[in-house]
Amino acid sequence: MKTGCGACINAGLGVLEPGEVGLYATNRNFQGRSGDPTAQNYLASPRVVAISAVRGKISDRLEELED
């Protein structure tokens, strides 16, 4: 997982490489904005972004679901 403020302007650390996925709570997540144009950008709430950062995958749950 990469983090950094530079990704939102396609500069510095955190810029997405080909095939990587970025999750953002900003309204500027158009194709190529945060790195390679083939990378995937997703828009989410700040809560989902934070939980996903902790879990290491896109999720809205802090806990695992019980079967």
Secondary structure, DSSP 8 states (H G I E B T S, - for coil): ----GGGGGT-STT-B-TT-EEEESSS---TTTTB-TTSEEEE--HHHHHHHHHHTSS-S-SS----
